């Protein structure tokens, strides 16, 4: 018999706004993919959907942990796999080298 891993239905985190730098406490469904969470967060905090040249703006989700480490989260992973309680999340514009 294998042991089941029980996962909390939500993960509490902090969300930092890319422009204003304001921080808010949030809860995200643990089953959401990072890609889905990124889209929802960008919409919820009203980040621009187009860049200065009126091109579609892509966003990536980054996490900063209590120990000071930071990383870009893989879009296909889930929030439950990637985010620890009270991590700080920030949606940042995707940067394409040489795409000026």
C-alpha positions in Angstrom: 0.0 0.0 0.0 1.4 3.4 -0.9 1.0 6.5 1.3 -1.0 9.3 -0.1 0.4 12.8 0.0 -2.3 15.2 1.2 -1.9 18.7 -0.1 -3.7 21.8 1.2 -6.3 23.0 -1.3 -4.8 26.6 -1.2 -1.3 28.1 -0.8 -0.9 31.3 1.1 1.7 33.6 -0.5 2.5 37.3 -0.9 2.1 39.0 -4.3 4.3 42.0 -5.2 3.0 44.3 -7.9 5.6 44.7 -10.7 5.0 48.5 -11.1 3.8 49.9 -7.8 5.9 47.4 -5.6 2.9 47.0 -3.3 2.6 43.7 -1.5 -0.7 41.8 -0.8 -1.4 38.5 1.0 -3.1 36.0 -1.4 -4.3 32.4 -1.5 -4.0 30.4 -4.7 -5.5 27.0 -5.5 -2.8 24.4 -5.1 -4.0 22.6 -8.3 -3.6 25.6 -10.6 -0.7 25.5 -13.0 1.8 28.3 -12.7 0.7 29.4 -16.2 -2.9 29.7 -15.1 -1.9 31.5 -11.9 0.2 33.9 -13.8 -2.6 34.8 -16.2 -5.1 35.2 -13.3 -2.7 37.4 -11.3 -1.8 39.6 -14.2 -5.5 40.2 -14.9 -6.3 40.7 -11.2 -3.7 43.3 -10.6 -4.3 44.9 -14.0 -0.8 44.6 -15.5 -0.7 45.6 -19.2 -1.6 43.0 -21.8 0.4 44.8 -24.5 3.8 46.5 -24.4 4.8 50.0 -25.5 4.9 48.9 -29.1 1.3 47.5 -28.8 2.5 43.9 -29.0 1.1 41.2 -26.7 3.0 41.2 -23.4 3.9 37.8 -22.0 4.4 37.5 -18.3 6.4 35.0 -16.2 6.0 34.2 -12.5 9.0 34.5 -10.2 9.2 33.4 -6.5 11.4 34.8 -3.8 11.7 32.5 -0.8 12.3 33.4 2.9 15.9 32.1 2.6 16.6 34.8 -0.1 16.7 32.4 -3.1 14.7 33.3 -6.1 13.7 31.6 -9.3 11.4 31.7 -12.3 8.6 29.1 -12.0 8.0 26.6 -14.7 4.6 27.3 -16.3 3.7 23.6 -16.4 4.2 23.0 -12.6 1.5 23.5 -10.1 1.3 26.1 -7.4 1.2 23.3 -4.8 4.5 21.9 -6.2 6.3 25.3 -6.7 5.2 27.7 -4.0 5.8 27.4 -0.2 3.7 29.0 2.4 4.3 32.8 2.4 6.7 32.9 -0.5 6.7 36.2 -2.4 5.5 36.0 -6.0 5.9 38.6 -8.7 4.7 38.5 -12.3 7.4 40.1 -14.5 7.5 40.8 -18.2 9.0 38.1 -20.3 12.3 39.3 -21.8 13.3 38.1 -25.2 17.0 38.8 -25.8 17.5 40.8 -29.0 13.8 41.5 -29.4 14.1 45.3 -29.4 
